Structure formats: C-alpha cells, structure tokens
C-alpha cells in the first residue's frame, strides 16, 4: 500500500520478501567476511549499550549469558563461535539466513528443529540508536546471551509445537505472546522492573525510553518502590483497564490506516489518540511506553507485530510466572492430536 505521493505506508502486515532461495546459506556455508566499517558499527552498537547504567536495568539472566557468550566488543562473531558457546549448553544451533522480513511460518519451522536464525543484515551507521527491522546485532546481542541458558531454551521450545498445530487466529496470538515476552518483555527482580526482551536490549533508544519509564513511575508516584511494585502495577492496570483497551483499539484502527509507519510518527500519533479519547497523559499514561502486567487476553488485542512502535510493554512477576502464562495458552494447543 502507498500514499498518494507513492511513499509506502505500513498497516501492521509484514510484507512478503522475494528471496532467491538459491542464495540461502547452507549449513556448510555460514561464515561471512565483514568489512572494517561493519565491525566498526558493531563496536559502536556494543559500546553504546554495554554501559553499567544501562546493564543494571537488564535482568541478571541476560548479564550472566553475556559473559557466557564471550562476544568480542570490537568484531562481529562467527557462527562457529556462537555455536561453540551455545550448542553444548542448551542444544540449540545458530544458522545464518538471507531473509530479512518473512512470514513467521519459516521461522517456526526452524524453531521446531531447535535452530535459531540470525540475519546477514547489519543496520547502517545512521540507525545506531534505532532500526525498524531486526538485524544481526539484535539477533546476536539481544537474544543469544539468553540462549546459553536452559531456562530460555525451554521458553523458545514452547512456541513451535503450538504454532504448528494452531489455527490462523491462534497463530496471531502466539506471535504476539512471543513478541511481548522474548522481544519486549519485562520481569520483576528484587522488586524492580528489569528489561528482559531482546528487542529492547538491542535498541539503545528503546532501552533508555523503557528505563526512563521505570524511574518516571516512581517520580510521579504511580509506583512506590518501597512496597510491592508488581501488585501496584496490577492495581493500576485494573483501574485503567477500560482506557487501556480503548488505546489498543485506537492503535489497531491507526495501523489499518497506515499511520504507524515510522518511529518519528509513533508517539506523536499516540498523543493525538489520547487527546481524541479524552485520556489525560498522567499516571500510567504519562510516559513514552505503557507498562502493564502480562495477561494473554490483553496481549491478544495488540496490533500485529510492528517494528517501528510498541505501545505497551508487559511485565511478568518472575520468569517462572512467564512460564505459567505461556503454558496456559500454548500447552493446550501443542497437546492436540
């Protein structure tokens, strides 16, 4: 779909990519030679996020995995290095792909084989703070430290068996559950919100915006961190549930009109939506992201996967609770005969 000027607009659908499958990487043909410029971009991305003031707000499991993965801060790792540090620990294998955007079916077929795909695309220097599509830095730096650990392998193992047996509508919910857990999830740790999702971790702008929201909630007296923060978040969610669902419905409508197509437009559009709906920009609506407790019913209402904008991040009380939430939806589907 395009505008009258011919510029593409985004409606929430993932565009089909025409891929020459003859150029897809084989298991024996995985390594690439990267330029000095590409290694330089990797080094800048790594250094920009590998800062104590940012890492302190990422969950301890990620920090543990980052040490286990032993990434070189200055050079893009080889696939061999990644597999040497992941496969013996969790049984998952890393493979490179030429595909940048694709339908989810292809990825879940690989997940079913315990293969995690990484793209051969690296963002450009003008996308250091934000990239509208997942690149190899996101795949490697965001996801793979987790994949050195059994708990994350178990989470990833849940999705493919259910996806393969799911109806079309159920598959959309499964994609959202993956998006708002492994890509943009938040977990509680020592009564503080901690970033869990790889999408947030690997994007400096989204990471800093999310951390700022943790502080804003305290500053604006929405959350008192001297008390149980998650219980307070649940109370705020219940009080504001109706308006939260109105925001989600409004965003869905905007997506279908193609108005959520860029990072620059994202929150300006939402601010206008708040005004249209008569929702004051304070309390849980006062920041650049909205935090809500992880709930399958609400997540199922969120628009289709959007790379340029996430209106809401969902918080799990613990990783064990994340397991329970995911199992509540995925297990009945994967158990079907």
TIVOSE-31665 format. One record per residue (C-alpha): residue number from 1; y, z, x; residue in three letters; chain. Coordinates in Angstrom, 1 decimal. Layout:
N
marlum NUM&v Y&w Z&u X&vexfi ALA&kollum A
...
***
This chain:
337
marlum 1&v 0.0&w 0.0&u 0.0&vexfi UNK&kollum A
marlum 2&v 3.5&w -0.8&u 1.3&vexfi UNK&kollum A
marlum 3&v 7.1&w -0.2&u 0.3&vexfi UNK&kollum A
marlum 4&v 9.5&w -3.0&u -0.8&vexfi UNK&kollum A
marlum 5&v 10.6&w -3.3&u 2.8&vexfi UNK&kollum A
marlum 6&v 7.0&w -3.8&u 3.9&vexfi UNK&kollum A
marlum 7&v 6.6&w -0.4&u 5.6&vexfi UNK&kollum A
marlum 8&v 3.2&w 1.3&u 4.9&vexfi UNK&kollum A
marlum 9&v 3.1&w 4.3&u 2.7&vexfi UNK&kollum A
marlum 10&v 0.4&w 7.0&u 2.6&vexfi UNK&kollum A
marlum 11&v -1.3&w 8.1&u -0.6&vexfi UNK&kollum A
marlum 12&v -3.8&w 10.5&u 0.8&vexfi UNK&kollum A
marlum 13&v -6.5&w 7.9&u 1.2&vexfi UNK&kollum A
marlum 14&v -8.0&w 7.3&u 4.6&vexfi UNK&kollum A
marlum 15&v -7.5&w 3.7&u 5.5&vexfi UNK&kollum A
marlum 16&v -10.6&w 1.7&u 6.3&vexfi UNK&kollum A
marlum 17&v -10.7&w 0.7&u 10.0&vexfi UNK&kollum A
marlum 18&v -12.1&w -2.6&u 11.1&vexfi UNK&kollum A
marlum 19&v -14.3&w -1.8&u 14.0&vexfi UNK&kollum A
marlum 20&v -16.2&w -4.2&u 16.3&vexfi UNK&kollum A
marlum 21&v -19.4&w -2.2&u 16.4&vexfi UNK&kollum A
marlum 22&v -20.5&w -4.3&u 19.5&vexfi UNK&kollum A
marlum 23&v -17.8&w -2.3&u 21.4&vexfi UNK&kollum A
marlum 24&v -19.1&w 1.1&u 20.2&vexfi UNK&kollum A
marlum 25&v -20.2&w 3.3&u 23.0&vexfi UNK&kollum A
marlum 26&v -23.9&w 3.7&u 23.7&vexfi UNK&kollum A
marlum 27&v -25.5&w 6.9&u 24.8&vexfi UNK&kollum A
marlum 28&v -25.7&w 5.5&u 28.3&vexfi UNK&kollum A
marlum 29&v -22.1&w 4.2&u 28.3&vexfi UNK&kollum A
marlum 30&v -20.0&w 7.2&u 27.6&vexfi UNK&kollum A
marlum 31&v -17.6&w 7.6&u 30.6&vexfi UNK&kollum A
marlum 32&v -14.1&w 6.1&u 30.9&vexfi UNK&kollum A
marlum 33&v -11.7&w 5.8&u 33.8&vexfi UNK&kollum A
marlum 34&v -8.4&w 7.2&u 32.7&vexfi UNK&kollum A
marlum 35&v -5.0&w 6.3&u 34.2&vexfi UNK&kollum A
marlum 36&v -2.8&w 8.7&u 36.1&vexfi UNK&kollum A
marlum 37&v -0.4&w 8.6&u 33.1&vexfi UNK&kollum A
marlum 38&v -3.2&w 9.6&u 30.7&vexfi UNK&kollum A
marlum 39&v -4.2&w 12.5&u 32.9&vexfi UNK&kollum A
marlum 40&v -0.5&w 13.5&u 33.1&vexfi UNK&kollum A
marlum 41&v -0.3&w 13.5&u 29.3&vexfi UNK&kollum A
marlum 42&v -3.5&w 15.7&u 29.2&vexfi UNK&kollum A
marlum 43&v -1.9&w 18.1&u 31.7&vexfi UNK&kollum A
marlum 44&v 1.3&w 18.4&u 29.7&vexfi UNK&kollum A
marlum 45&v -0.6&w 19.0&u 26.5&vexfi UNK&kollum A
marlum 46&v -2.8&w 21.6&u 28.1&vexfi UNK&kollum A
marlum 47&v 0.0&w 23.4&u 29.8&vexfi UNK&kollum A
marlum 48&v 2.1&w 23.4&u 26.6&vexfi UNK&kollum A
marlum 49&v -0.5&w 25.3&u 24.6&vexfi UNK&kollum A
marlum 50&v -2.2&w 27.3&u 27.4&vexfi UNK&kollum A
marlum 51&v 0.5&w 29.9&u 27.3&vexfi UNK&kollum A
marlum 52&v -0.1&w 33.7&u 26.8&vexfi UNK&kollum A
marlum 53&v 2.5&w 33.9&u 24.0&vexfi UNK&kollum A
marlum 54&v 0.5&w 31.2&u 22.1&vexfi UNK&kollum A
marlum 55&v -3.1&w 32.1&u 23.1&vexfi UNK&kollum A
marlum 56&v -2.5&w 35.7&u 21.9&vexfi UNK&kollum A
marlum 57&v -2.3&w 34.4&u 18.3&vexfi UNK&kollum A
marlum 58&v -5.6&w 32.4&u 18.6&vexfi UNK&kollum A
marlum 59&v -8.9&w 34.1&u 17.7&vexfi UNK&kollum A
marlum 60&v -10.8&w 35.7&u 20.6&vexfi UNK&kollum A
marlum 61&v -13.8&w 33.4&u 20.0&vexfi UNK&kollum A
marlum 62&v -11.7&w 30.4&u 21.0&vexfi UNK&kollum A
marlum 63&v -10.4&w 32.1&u 24.1&vexfi UNK&kollum A
marlum 64&v -14.0&w 33.0&u 25.1&vexfi UNK&kollum A
marlum 65&v -15.1&w 29.4&u 24.5&vexfi UNK&kollum A
marlum 66&v -12.2&w 28.0&u 26.5&vexfi UNK&kollum A
marlum 67&v -13.4&w 29.9&u 29.5&vexfi UNK&kollum A
marlum 68&v -17.0&w 28.8&u 29.0&vexfi UNK&kollum A
marlum 69&v -16.0&w 25.2&u 28.6&vexfi UNK&kollum A
marlum 70&v -14.2&w 25.3&u 32.0&vexfi UNK&kollum A
marlum 71&v -11.7&w 22.5&u 31.3&vexfi UNK&kollum A
marlum 72&v -9.7&w 21.1&u 34.1&vexfi UNK&kollum A
marlum 73&v -6.0&w 21.7&u 33.2&vexfi UNK&kollum A
marlum 74&v -5.0&w 18.5&u 35.1&vexfi UNK&kollum A
marlum 75&v -7.7&w 16.0&u 34.2&vexfi UNK&kollum A
marlum 76&v -9.4&w 14.7&u 31.1&vexfi UNK&kollum A
marlum 77&v -13.0&w 15.9&u 31.3&vexfi UNK&kollum A
marlum 78&v -16.0&w 13.6&u 31.5&vexfi UNK&kollum A
marlum 79&v -18.5&w 13.6&u 28.6&vexfi UNK&kollum A
marlum 80&v -21.1&w 14.7&u 31.2&vexfi UNK&kollum A
marlum 81&v -19.0&w 17.8&u 31.9&vexfi UNK&kollum A
marlum 82&v -18.7&w 18.6&u 28.2&vexfi UNK&kollum A
marlum 83&v -22.4&w 18.3&u 27.6&vexfi UNK&kollum A
marlum 84&v -23.3&w 20.4&u 30.6&vexfi UNK&kollum A
marlum 85&v -21.3&w 23.3&u 29.2&vexfi UNK&kollum A
marlum 86&v -22.2&w 22.8&u 25.5&vexfi UNK&kollum A
marlum 87&v -25.7&w 21.5&u 25.0&vexfi UNK&kollum A
marlum 88&v -27.6&w 24.3&u 26.9&vexfi UNK&kollum A
marlum 89&v -25.7&w 26.9&u 24.9&vexfi UNK&kollum A
marlum 90&v -25.9&w 25.5&u 21.3&vexfi UNK&kollum A
marlum 91&v -27.9&w 22.3&u 21.3&vexfi UNK&kollum A
marlum 92&v -25.0&w 20.1&u 20.2&vexfi UNK&kollum A
marlum 93&v -24.3&w 17.0&u 22.1&vexfi UNK&kollum A
marlum 94&v -21.0&w 15.2&u 22.6&vexfi UNK&kollum A
marlum 95&v -20.6&w 11.4&u 22.2&vexfi UNK&kollum A
marlum 96&v -17.6&w 9.1&u 22.5&vexfi UNK&kollum A
marlum 97&v -16.6&w 6.7&u 19.7&vexfi UNK&kollum A
marlum 98&v -14.2&w 3.8&u 19.4&vexfi UNK&kollum A
marlum 99&v -13.4&w 4.8&u 15.8&vexfi UNK&kollum A
marlum 100&v -10.0&w 6.5&u 15.2&vexfi UNK&kollum A
marlum 101&v -10.0&w 6.6&u 11.4&vexfi UNK&kollum A
marlum 102&v -13.1&w 6.2&u 9.4&vexfi UNK&kollum A
marlum 103&v -14.8&w 7.3&u 6.2&vexfi UNK&kollum A
marlum 104&v -16.4&w 10.7&u 6.5&vexfi UNK&kollum A
marlum 105&v -19.9&w 9.4&u 6.0&vexfi UNK&kollum A
marlum 106&v -20.2&w 8.1&u 9.5&vexfi UNK&kollum A
marlum 107&v -19.2&w 11.5&u 11.0&vexfi UNK&kollum A
marlum 108&v -21.6&w 13.5&u 8.8&vexfi UNK&kollum A
marlum 109&v -24.5&w 11.2&u 9.8&vexfi UNK&kollum A
marlum 110&v -23.7&w 12.2&u 13.4&vexfi UNK&kollum A
marlum 111&v -23.3&w 15.9&u 12.5&vexfi UNK&kollum A
marlum 112&v -26.8&w 15.8&u 11.0&vexfi UNK&kollum A
marlum 113&v -28.1&w 14.8&u 14.4&vexfi UNK&kollum A
marlum 114&v -26.0&w 17.6&u 16.0&vexfi UNK&kollum A
marlum 115&v -23.7&w 15.1&u 17.6&vexfi UNK&kollum A
marlum 116&v -20.0&w 15.9&u 17.8&vexfi UNK&kollum A
marlum 117&v -17.9&w 12.7&u 18.2&vexfi UNK&kollum A
marlum 118&v -14.8&w 12.5&u 20.4&vexfi UNK&kollum A
marlum 119&v -12.4&w 9.6&u 20.2&vexfi UNK&kollum A
marlum 120&v -11.4&w 7.4&u 23.1&vexfi UNK&kollum A
marlum 121&v -7.8&w 7.6&u 22.0&vexfi UNK&kollum A
marlum 122&v -5.1&w 9.9&u 23.6&vexfi UNK&kollum A
marlum 123&v -1.8&w 10.4&u 22.0&vexfi UNK&kollum A
marlum 124&v 1.3&w 9.0&u 23.7&vexfi UNK&kollum A
marlum 125&v 4.0&w 10.9&u 25.5&vexfi UNK&kollum A
marlum 126&v 6.3&w 10.9&u 22.5&vexfi UNK&kollum A
marlum 127&v 3.6&w 12.6&u 20.5&vexfi UNK&kollum A
marlum 128&v 3.2&w 15.6&u 22.8&vexfi UNK&kollum A
marlum 129&v 4.2&w 18.1&u 20.1&vexfi UNK&kollum A
marlum 130&v 2.6&w 16.4&u 17.2&vexfi UNK&kollum A
marlum 131&v 0.2&w 13.5&u 16.5&vexfi UNK&kollum A
marlum 132&v -0.5&w 12.2&u 13.0&vexfi UNK&kollum A
marlum 133&v -4.2&w 11.5&u 13.8&vexfi UNK&kollum A
marlum 134&v -6.8&w 13.4&u 15.7&vexfi UNK&kollum A
marlum 135&v -7.1&w 12.2&u 19.4&vexfi UNK&kollum A
marlum 136&v -9.3&w 13.2&u 22.3&vexfi UNK&kollum A
marlum 137&v -7.1&w 16.2&u 23.2&vexfi UNK&kollum A
marlum 138&v -7.6&w 17.5&u 19.6&vexfi UNK&kollum A
marlum 139&v -11.3&w 16.9&u 19.7&vexfi UNK&kollum A
marlum 140&v -11.9&w 18.4&u 23.2&vexfi UNK&kollum A
marlum 141&v -9.3&w 21.2&u 23.5&vexfi UNK&kollum A
marlum 142&v -9.3&w 22.1&u 19.8&vexfi UNK&kollum A
marlum 143&v -13.0&w 22.0&u 18.8&vexfi UNK&kollum A
marlum 144&v -15.2&w 22.1&u 21.8&vexfi UNK&kollum A
marlum 145&v -14.4&w 25.6&u 23.2&vexfi UNK&kollum A
marlum 146&v -15.9&w 26.8&u 19.9&vexfi UNK&kollum A
marlum 147&v -18.9&w 24.6&u 20.2&vexfi UNK&kollum A
marlum 148&v -20.0&w 26.5&u 23.3&vexfi UNK&kollum A
marlum 149&v -20.9&w 29.4&u 20.9&vexfi UNK&kollum A
marlum 150&v -23.8&w 29.8&u 18.4&vexfi UNK&kollum A
marlum 151&v -21.6&w 31.0&u 15.5&vexfi UNK&kollum A
marlum 152&v -19.6&w 27.8&u 15.5&vexfi UNK&kollum A
marlum 153&v -22.7&w 25.6&u 15.8&vexfi UNK&kollum A
marlum 154&v -24.1&w 27.4&u 12.7&vexfi UNK&kollum A
marlum 155&v -20.8&w 26.7&u 10.8&vexfi UNK&kollum A
marlum 156&v -21.0&w 23.0&u 11.8&vexfi UNK&kollum A
marlum 157&v -24.7&w 22.9&u 10.9&vexfi UNK&kollum A
marlum 158&v -23.8&w 23.8&u 7.3&vexfi UNK&kollum A
marlum 159&v -21.8&w 20.7&u 6.3&vexfi UNK&kollum A
marlum 160&v -24.0&w 17.6&u 6.9&vexfi UNK&kollum A
marlum 161&v -27.1&w 18.8&u 4.9&vexfi UNK&kollum A
marlum 162&v -24.9&w 19.5&u 1.9&vexfi UNK&kollum A
marlum 163&v -22.8&w 16.3&u 2.3&vexfi UNK&kollum A
marlum 164&v -25.8&w 14.1&u 2.4&vexfi UNK&kollum A
marlum 165&v -27.0&w 15.4&u -1.0&vexfi UNK&kollum A
marlum 166&v -23.7&w 15.8&u -2.6&vexfi UNK&kollum A
marlum 167&v -22.1&w 13.8&u -5.4&vexfi UNK&kollum A
marlum 168&v -18.9&w 11.9&u -4.8&vexfi UNK&kollum A
marlum 169&v -16.8&w 14.6&u -6.2&vexfi UNK&kollum A
marlum 170&v -18.7&w 17.3&u -4.3&vexfi UNK&kollum A
marlum 171&v -18.2&w 15.4&u -1.1&vexfi UNK&kollum A
marlum 172&v -14.4&w 15.6&u -1.6&vexfi UNK&kollum A
marlum 173&v -14.7&w 19.3&u -1.9&vexfi UNK&kollum A
marlum 174&v -16.9&w 19.5&u 1.2&vexfi UNK&kollum A
marlum 175&v -14.3&w 17.6&u 3.2&vexfi UNK&kollum A
marlum 176&v -11.6&w 20.0&u 2.1&vexfi UNK&kollum A
marlum 177&v -13.7&w 23.0&u 3.0&vexfi UNK&kollum A
marlum 178&v -14.3&w 21.6&u 6.5&vexfi UNK&kollum A
marlum 179&v -10.6&w 20.8&u 6.8&vexfi UNK&kollum A
marlum 180&v -9.3&w 24.2&u 5.8&vexfi UNK&kollum A
marlum 181&v -11.9&w 26.1&u 7.9&vexfi UNK&kollum A
marlum 182&v -12.7&w 24.4&u 11.1&vexfi UNK&kollum A
marlum 183&v -9.5&w 22.3&u 11.2&vexfi UNK&kollum A
marlum 184&v -6.8&w 24.6&u 9.8&vexfi UNK&kollum A
marlum 185&v -8.4&w 27.9&u 9.1&vexfi UNK&kollum A
marlum 186&v -7.0&w 31.4&u 9.8&vexfi UNK&kollum A
marlum 187&v -9.0&w 34.5&u 10.3&vexfi UNK&kollum A
marlum 188&v -8.2&w 38.2&u 10.4&vexfi UNK&kollum A
marlum 189&v -8.7&w 40.1&u 13.7&vexfi UNK&kollum A
marlum 190&v -7.6&w 43.7&u 14.2&vexfi UNK&kollum A
marlum 191&v -5.5&w 43.5&u 11.0&vexfi UNK&kollum A
marlum 192&v -3.6&w 40.5&u 12.3&vexfi UNK&kollum A
marlum 193&v -3.7&w 36.8&u 11.3&vexfi UNK&kollum A
marlum 194&v -5.3&w 34.7&u 14.1&vexfi UNK&kollum A
marlum 195&v -5.4&w 30.9&u 14.3&vexfi UNK&kollum A
marlum 196&v -9.0&w 29.5&u 14.0&vexfi UNK&kollum A
marlum 197&v -8.6&w 25.8&u 13.1&vexfi UNK&kollum A
marlum 198&v -8.8&w 23.2&u 15.8&vexfi UNK&kollum A
marlum 199&v -6.1&w 21.1&u 14.2&vexfi UNK&kollum A
marlum 200&v -3.6&w 24.0&u 14.5&vexfi UNK&kollum A
marlum 201&v -4.7&w 24.9&u 18.0&vexfi UNK&kollum A
marlum 202&v -4.3&w 21.4&u 19.5&vexfi UNK&kollum A
marlum 203&v -0.9&w 20.7&u 18.0&vexfi UNK&kollum A
marlum 204&v 1.8&w 22.7&u 19.6&vexfi UNK&kollum A
marlum 205&v 4.3&w 22.2&u 16.8&vexfi UNK&kollum A
marlum 206&v 1.8&w 23.2&u 14.0&vexfi UNK&kollum A
marlum 207&v 0.6&w 26.1&u 16.2&vexfi UNK&kollum A
marlum 208&v 4.1&w 27.5&u 16.7&vexfi UNK&kollum A
marlum 209&v 5.1&w 27.0&u 13.0&vexfi UNK&kollum A
marlum 210&v 2.0&w 28.9&u 12.0&vexfi UNK&kollum A
marlum 211&v 2.6&w 31.8&u 14.4&vexfi UNK&kollum A
marlum 212&v 6.2&w 31.9&u 13.1&vexfi UNK&kollum A
marlum 213&v 4.9&w 32.4&u 9.6&vexfi UNK&kollum A
marlum 214&v 2.8&w 35.4&u 10.8&vexfi UNK&kollum A
marlum 215&v 6.0&w 37.0&u 12.0&vexfi UNK&kollum A
marlum 216&v 8.1&w 35.9&u 9.0&vexfi UNK&kollum A
marlum 217&v 5.7&w 37.6&u 6.6&vexfi UNK&kollum A
marlum 218&v 6.4&w 40.9&u 8.4&vexfi UNK&kollum A
marlum 219&v 10.1&w 40.3&u 8.8&vexfi UNK&kollum A
marlum 220&v 10.6&w 39.5&u 5.1&vexfi UNK&kollum A
marlum 221&v 8.5&w 42.5&u 4.0&vexfi UNK&kollum A
marlum 222&v 5.9&w 40.3&u 2.4&vexfi UNK&kollum A
marlum 223&v 3.2&w 41.9&u 4.6&vexfi UNK&kollum A
marlum 224&v 3.3&w 45.4&u 6.1&vexfi UNK&kollum A
marlum 225&v 1.1&w 45.2&u 9.1&vexfi UNK&kollum A
marlum 226&v 0.7&w 49.0&u 9.2&vexfi UNK&kollum A
marlum 227&v -1.5&w 48.6&u 6.2&vexfi UNK&kollum A
marlum 228&v -4.4&w 46.3&u 5.3&vexfi UNK&kollum A
marlum 229&v -2.8&w 42.8&u 5.8&vexfi UNK&kollum A
marlum 230&v -5.6&w 40.8&u 4.1&vexfi UNK&kollum A
marlum 231&v -5.5&w 43.0&u 0.9&vexfi UNK&kollum A
marlum 232&v -1.8&w 42.5&u 0.7&vexfi UNK&kollum A
marlum 233&v -2.2&w 38.7&u 1.1&vexfi UNK&kollum A
marlum 234&v -4.7&w 38.7&u -1.7&vexfi UNK&kollum A
marlum 235&v -2.3&w 40.7&u -4.0&vexfi UNK&kollum A
marlum 236&v 0.5&w 38.2&u -3.2&vexfi UNK&kollum A
marlum 237&v -1.9&w 35.3&u -4.0&vexfi UNK&kollum A
marlum 238&v -2.8&w 36.8&u -7.3&vexfi UNK&kollum A
marlum 239&v 0.8&w 37.5&u -8.3&vexfi UNK&kollum A
marlum 240&v 1.8&w 33.9&u -7.3&vexfi UNK&kollum A
marlum 241&v -1.4&w 32.1&u -8.3&vexfi UNK&kollum A
marlum 242&v 0.2&w 30.1&u -11.1&vexfi UNK&kollum A
marlum 243&v 3.1&w 28.9&u -8.9&vexfi UNK&kollum A
marlum 244&v 0.8&w 28.1&u -6.0&vexfi UNK&kollum A
marlum 245&v -1.3&w 25.9&u -8.3&vexfi UNK&kollum A
marlum 246&v 1.9&w 24.2&u -9.6&vexfi UNK&kollum A
marlum 247&v 2.9&w 23.5&u -6.0&vexfi UNK&kollum A
marlum 248&v -0.6&w 22.0&u -5.3&vexfi UNK&kollum A
marlum 249&v -0.4&w 19.9&u -8.4&vexfi UNK&kollum A
marlum 250&v 3.1&w 18.7&u -7.4&vexfi UNK&kollum A
marlum 251&v 1.9&w 17.7&u -3.9&vexfi UNK&kollum A
marlum 252&v -1.0&w 15.8&u -5.4&vexfi UNK&kollum A
marlum 253&v 1.4&w 13.8&u -7.5&vexfi UNK&kollum A
marlum 254&v 3.6&w 13.1&u -4.5&vexfi UNK&kollum A
marlum 255&v 0.6&w 11.9&u -2.5&vexfi UNK&kollum A
marlum 256&v -0.2&w 9.4&u -5.1&vexfi UNK&kollum A
marlum 257&v 3.3&w 8.1&u -4.9&vexfi UNK&kollum A
marlum 258&v 3.1&w 7.7&u -1.2&vexfi UNK&kollum A
marlum 259&v 5.8&w 10.2&u -0.4&vexfi UNK&kollum A
marlum 260&v 4.0&w 12.4&u 2.1&vexfi UNK&kollum A
marlum 261&v 3.6&w 9.8&u 4.8&vexfi UNK&kollum A
marlum 262&v 5.3&w 11.4&u 7.7&vexfi UNK&kollum A
marlum 263&v 5.9&w 14.6&u 9.5&vexfi UNK&kollum A
marlum 264&v 9.7&w 14.3&u 9.1&vexfi UNK&kollum A
marlum 265&v 9.4&w 13.9&u 5.3&vexfi UNK&kollum A
marlum 266&v 6.8&w 16.6&u 4.8&vexfi UNK&kollum A
marlum 267&v 8.7&w 19.9&u 4.3&vexfi UNK&kollum A
marlum 268&v 11.9&w 18.2&u 3.1&vexfi UNK&kollum A
marlum 269&v 9.8&w 16.8&u 0.2&vexfi UNK&kollum A
marlum 270&v 8.2&w 20.2&u -0.5&vexfi UNK&kollum A
marlum 271&v 11.6&w 22.0&u -0.5&vexfi UNK&kollum A
marlum 272&v 12.7&w 19.5&u -3.2&vexfi UNK&kollum A
marlum 273&v 9.5&w 20.2&u -5.1&vexfi UNK&kollum A
marlum 274&v 10.2&w 23.9&u -5.1&vexfi UNK&kollum A
marlum 275&v 13.6&w 23.2&u -6.5&vexfi UNK&kollum A
marlum 276&v 12.2&w 20.9&u -9.1&vexfi UNK&kollum A
marlum 277&v 9.6&w 23.5&u -10.2&vexfi UNK&kollum A
marlum 278&v 12.2&w 26.4&u -10.1&vexfi UNK&kollum A
marlum 279&v 10.3&w 28.3&u -7.4&vexfi UNK&kollum A
marlum 280&v 12.5&w 30.5&u -5.2&vexfi UNK&kollum A
marlum 281&v 12.0&w 30.0&u -1.4&vexfi UNK&kollum A
marlum 282&v 11.2&w 33.6&u -0.6&vexfi UNK&kollum A
marlum 283&v 8.1&w 35.8&u -0.4&vexfi UNK&kollum A
marlum 284&v 5.0&w 33.7&u 0.4&vexfi UNK&kollum A
marlum 285&v 7.1&w 30.6&u -0.4&vexfi UNK&kollum A
marlum 286&v 9.7&w 31.4&u 2.3&vexfi UNK&kollum A
marlum 287&v 8.2&w 29.7&u 5.4&vexfi UNK&kollum A
marlum 288&v 7.1&w 26.3&u 6.7&vexfi UNK&kollum A
marlum 289&v 3.5&w 27.0&u 5.7&vexfi UNK&kollum A
marlum 290&v 1.9&w 29.0&u 2.9&vexfi UNK&kollum A
marlum 291&v -0.9&w 31.4&u 3.7&vexfi UNK&kollum A
marlum 292&v -3.5&w 32.1&u 1.0&vexfi UNK&kollum A
marlum 293&v -6.9&w 33.8&u 1.0&vexfi UNK&kollum A
marlum 294&v -9.8&w 31.4&u 1.5&vexfi UNK&kollum A
marlum 295&v -11.0&w 30.5&u -2.0&vexfi UNK&kollum A
marlum 296&v -13.2&w 27.5&u -2.8&vexfi UNK&kollum A
marlum 297&v -11.6&w 27.0&u -6.3&vexfi UNK&kollum A
marlum 298&v -8.1&w 26.6&u -4.8&vexfi UNK&kollum A
marlum 299&v -9.2&w 24.6&u -1.8&vexfi UNK&kollum A
marlum 300&v -10.8&w 22.1&u -4.2&vexfi UNK&kollum A
marlum 301&v -7.4&w 21.4&u -5.7&vexfi UNK&kollum A
marlum 302&v -5.7&w 20.5&u -2.5&vexfi UNK&kollum A
marlum 303&v -4.9&w 16.8&u -1.9&vexfi UNK&kollum A
marlum 304&v -7.2&w 14.6&u 0.2&vexfi UNK&kollum A
marlum 305&v -7.2&w 15.1&u 3.9&vexfi UNK&kollum A
marlum 306&v -3.7&w 14.5&u 5.2&vexfi UNK&kollum A
marlum 307&v -2.9&w 14.3&u 8.9&vexfi UNK&kollum A
marlum 308&v 0.9&w 14.5&u 8.6&vexfi UNK&kollum A
marlum 309&v 1.3&w 17.6&u 6.5&vexfi UNK&kollum A
marlum 310&v -0.6&w 20.7&u 5.4&vexfi UNK&kollum A
marlum 311&v 1.0&w 22.6&u 2.6&vexfi UNK&kollum A
marlum 312&v -1.3&w 25.6&u 2.8&vexfi UNK&kollum A
marlum 313&v -3.5&w 27.4&u 5.3&vexfi UNK&kollum A
marlum 314&v -6.4&w 29.6&u 4.1&vexfi UNK&kollum A
marlum 315&v -7.3&w 32.9&u 5.6&vexfi UNK&kollum A
marlum 316&v -10.8&w 34.4&u 5.9&vexfi UNK&kollum A
marlum 317&v -11.2&w 38.2&u 6.2&vexfi UNK&kollum A
marlum 318&v -13.7&w 37.6&u 9.0&vexfi UNK&kollum A
marlum 319&v -15.9&w 34.9&u 10.4&vexfi UNK&kollum A
marlum 320&v -18.8&w 36.5&u 8.5&vexfi UNK&kollum A
marlum 321&v -16.8&w 36.1&u 5.3&vexfi UNK&kollum A
marlum 322&v -16.2&w 32.5&u 6.2&vexfi UNK&kollum A
marlum 323&v -19.9&w 32.0&u 6.4&vexfi UNK&kollum A
marlum 324&v -20.3&w 33.5&u 3.0&vexfi UNK&kollum A
marlum 325&v -17.6&w 31.4&u 1.4&vexfi UNK&kollum A
marlum 326&v -19.0&w 28.2&u 2.8&vexfi UNK&kollum A
marlum 327&v -22.6&w 29.1&u 1.9&vexfi UNK&kollum A
marlum 328&v -21.6&w 29.8&u -1.7&vexfi UNK&kollum A
marlum 329&v -20.7&w 26.2&u -2.2&vexfi UNK&kollum A
marlum 330&v -22.8&w 24.3&u 0.4&vexfi UNK&kollum A
marlum 331&v -26.2&w 26.1&u 0.2&vexfi UNK&kollum A
marlum 332&v -27.0&w 25.2&u -3.4&vexfi UNK&kollum A
marlum 333&v -26.2&w 21.6&u -2.7&vexfi UNK&kollum A
marlum 334&v -28.2&w 21.4&u 0.6&vexfi UNK&kollum A
marlum 335&v -31.2&w 23.1&u -1.1&vexfi UNK&kollum A
marlum 336&v -31.6&w 20.3&u -3.7&vexfi UNK&kollum A
marlum 337&v -34.8&w 18.4&u -3.6&vexfi UNK&kollum A
***
